[in-house]
Amino acid sequence: MEEYSITCVKFSPNSKYLAVGCQSGALKLYEVKIKNSKEGEPNSLKLALSQSFETVKSAVLGISFSSCSTYFAVSYMAEQI
């Protein structure tokens, strides 16, 4: 099992995706699937890795989705500006 430090998480506006930013600069995009349970029981949540991106070798600090949930932007810590 891969271990990494999570620095930020963000659900898409349509709640179909969860983006996870890591200390290493990696960004993981998960597809969220909710299974409705019987009356009185909690729903179950399943995450399926959709895509994995390697950004710069610096911590991901923020993630923002477009209002249509099609695009996202990532901010990270830069050593120099």
N, C-alpha and C positions, 0 to 999 in steps of 0.2 A: 504494500500500500504506500502510495506516495504521500509524503508529509510536506506541508508548506504553511507558512504563516499568512492568515487572511488579514488584509488591511481594510477592505471595504466590500460591501455587498449592496446590490440594488435590484429590485424587481422592476420589470418593464411595466409601462402603464396598463397594458392589457393583461398583466399577470401571467403571461405565458412563458416568460423567461426570467431567469435569475442570473445576474452577472456577479462573479466573484473575483475580486482583485487580490493579488498576492504580493508579499514582500519582495519576491524574486523578480517581479515585473510581469509575471504570467497573468493572463486573464482567461477565466473559464466561463463559458456560457452554457447554462443548463436549461433544458426544456422542462417546464413544470407541468406535472399531470396530477390532477386531483380526482380521487375516486370517491364518489358519494357513497356513504355507508347507509345502513339501515337507520330508521328513525331512532333517535336517542343515542346513537353511537357516533364518535368523532369521525370525520372524513380522513382519509389517508392521503398523504402527499408523497409523490415519487419524483425524484430528479433524475433526468437522463442527460449525460454530457452531450451537448450539441456540437460545440466547437471549442478549441483551445488556441489561444493566441500567445505569442511571445512578444512582449513589447520591449522597451529598452531594459537594461539590467538595473532597474531602479523600482522602488515600491510604487504600486498603484495606489493613489490617494483618493481618487474619486471616479465615479462612473455616472453618466447621464444618458438617458434614452430620449429619442425623439418622441413626440406625442403620439405618433402612429406605431411606435415600438419596432420600427424597421431599422433604425440607425442608432448608434450609440457613440459617445465620445468618452475618452479616458484621459485623466490627468495623472501625472506622476511627478515624483521628486527629481528635479534636475540638479546635477552637480554644479553646472555653470549656466548662466543665462546670457 
